[in-house]
Amino acid sequence: MRRVRRYLLGLVGAVLAAGGISFVVWQRAVTERSAAVATLLRLGARIDYEEGLEADSLDLGWIGRTFGIDAVADVQAVDLSHCNVQDSHLGLLLKFSRLHRLDLAVTPVTGVGVAQLAELSELEHLGLFNTHVRDVGVVPFGAHQNLQSLDVGHTDISDAAVRAVSTCPRLRVLNLNKTVVTDESLKALKEANDLRELYVFCDDLTAAAIQEFVKLRPECRVFSQHISKPEW
């Protein structure tokens, strides 16, 4: 059995070397990803791998059975909503370079911790509902190339954050409910060409600004206290 294991390790090393990757570096990265997953699971996270693979799946191949699921599959979704996750934990998420979905709703995280997550270049959906995030955590996502939906409802983000994310070329859904944004945010969002759903139940937005936005962007569904029914 030991001889077979040595052979398999040697084979993995040869394949990696052919690709210019050190086996030691690869194994360290796998170990760090596995440790990050373990820590997040202890916090109560729900984690999904690509193609719905589960950690106890029997169809991982011999590499997966030898080194674990993190050697053969990428974490693509992490749900930490309602968990006691702190800013100090968020750096663990950077181990998942292909992360697509992240939900941090109703957690005590702040903008200081969230800002670093802008490095996740493949992130498509980010949930920050009812967190302690302010502009400093959202502005770094300005011009993010893959972000498609952002939920910052019930946070203290302002116009500065909205101006930043309005430059995200693929942004389609934005929840600004119960934030402190003003009419200036709607002016910025007029240029968000891919935006299709906007939630703006906000005290500082005027009915006139909402109606003007609806008129200029009829393809975008707007939900607001200033609209008796959604207009689309």
LINKA-V264614 format. One record per residue. RES is the residue in one letter. PHI is phi in degrees with one decimal (* if undefined). PSI is psi in whole degrees, -180 to 180 (none if undefined). Layout:
RES;PHI;PSI, RES;PHI;PSI
This chain:
M;*;-42, R;-63.7;-37, R;-64.8;-41, V;-63.7;-44, R;-62.0;-43, R;-62.9;-39, Y;-62.6;-45, L;-65.1;-42, L;-62.0;-41, G;-65.0;-37, L;-65.8;-45, V;-59.8;-44, G;-60.9;-40, A;-66.2;-42, V;-62.8;-45, L;-64.8;-41, A;-62.2;-38, A;-61.8;-28, G;-93.7;7, G;78.5;22, I;-115.3;131, S;-72.6;135, F;-59.9;-39, V;-63.1;-43, V;-64.6;-44, W;-61.5;-47, Q;-64.5;-37, R;-64.3;-42, A;-63.6;-42, V;-62.7;-44, T;-62.2;-41, E;-67.5;-40, R;-64.1;-42, S;-63.4;-40, A;-66.2;-39, A;-64.3;-44, V;-60.0;-45, A;-61.3;-42, T;-64.9;-45, L;-65.3;-38, L;-63.8;-37, R;-65.0;-27, L;-79.9;-9, G;102.8;12, A;-66.6;149, R;-105.2;122, I;-121.9;132, D;-119.0;137, Y;-97.9;171, E;-60.7;146, E;58.3;24, G;71.4;17, L;-63.1;140, E;-108.9;157, A;-61.1;-27, D;-100.3;16, S;-61.9;143, L;-90.4;-6, D;-106.7;57, L;-105.5;-8, G;78.1;171, W;-70.1;-29, I;-66.2;-44, G;-64.3;-39, R;-69.9;-28, T;-82.9;-44, F;-110.1;-7, G;99.9;166, I;-60.7;-30, D;-70.9;-7, A;-85.5;-18, V;-126.5;-8, A;-140.1;151, D;-100.2;139, V;-70.8;126, Q;-118.2;-13, A;-147.9;133, V;-131.1;123, D;-112.0;108, L;-111.6;15, S;-59.2;140, H;65.3;15, C;-99.4;160, N;-87.1;56, V;-86.4;139, Q;-112.3;166, D;-54.4;-35, S;-64.9;-19, H;-87.1;-19, L;-67.8;-25, G;-61.4;-25, L;-61.4;-31, L;-67.0;-21, L;-70.4;-11, K;-72.3;-15, F;-105.7;81, S;-65.7;-18, R;-107.7;24, L;-65.0;129, H;-105.8;-35, R;-130.0;135, L;-142.9;126, D;-120.6;118, L;-117.6;21, A;-58.8;142, V;55.8;51, T;-129.9;164, P;-85.3;17, V;-67.3;154, T;-120.4;174, G;-62.9;-29, V;-60.3;-43, G;-77.3;-39, V;-68.8;-32, A;-53.3;-38, Q;-66.2;-20, L;-71.9;-10, A;-63.1;-16, E;-70.6;-16, L;-77.2;89, S;-67.4;-21, E;-97.3;4, L;-63.7;129, E;-112.1;-33, H;-131.3;125, L;-130.0;121, G;-109.2;118, L;-124.9;22, F;-56.3;131, N;54.7;46, T;-111.3;-177, H;-95.9;24, V;-73.7;137, R;-119.9;-171, D;-54.3;-38, V;-58.9;-25, G;-88.1;-18, V;-104.9;-35, V;-53.7;-39, P;-60.8;-17, F;-83.2;-1, G;-55.3;131, A;67.6;15, H;-57.5;129, Q;-77.2;-19, N;-120.1;-7, L;-63.5;124, Q;-112.2;-31, S;-140.3;140, L;-138.9;125, D;-114.3;106, V;-119.7;25, G;-60.6;145, H;59.8;40, T;-124.6;178, D;-102.2;27, I;-70.1;154, S;-126.0;-167, D;-58.4;-32, A;-60.6;-43, A;-66.6;-41, V;-66.2;-41, R;-58.4;-39, A;-66.3;-52, V;-75.4;-15, S;-64.8;-16, T;-90.5;0, C;-72.0;116, P;-66.6;-20, R;-112.3;9, L;-64.2;123, R;-118.0;-30, V;-130.3;129, L;-138.4;123, N;-106.6;114, L;-115.5;15, N;-54.5;136, K;56.6;39, T;-107.7;180, V;-103.1;26, V;-70.8;157, T;-120.4;-172, D;-59.4;-23, E;-61.6;-31, S;-66.4;-40, L;-65.5;-35, K;-61.9;-42, A;-67.5;-40, L;-72.1;-13, K;-60.3;-26, E;-92.2;-2, A;-82.6;86, N;-63.8;-29, D;-89.6;-5, L;-62.7;128, R;-124.6;-18, E;-139.2;129, L;-135.7;125, Y;-110.1;115, V;-138.3;59, F;-83.3;84, C;-129.8;138, D;-69.4;-27, D;-97.0;7, L;-96.6;137, T;-92.0;154, A;-61.3;-37, A;-63.0;-42, A;-67.0;-39, I;-62.8;-48, Q;-63.1;-37, E;-65.2;-42, F;-62.7;-45, V;-59.5;-38, K;-69.1;-40, L;-79.0;-27, R;-126.1;66, P;-63.3;-22, E;-78.2;-9, C;-100.4;123, R;-75.8;126, V;-116.0;131, F;-116.6;117, S;-156.1;156, Q;-67.4;-14, H;-89.4;2, I;-121.6;123, S;-66.0;-30, K;-150.3;152, P;-54.7;137, E;-109.2;113, W;-158.4;none
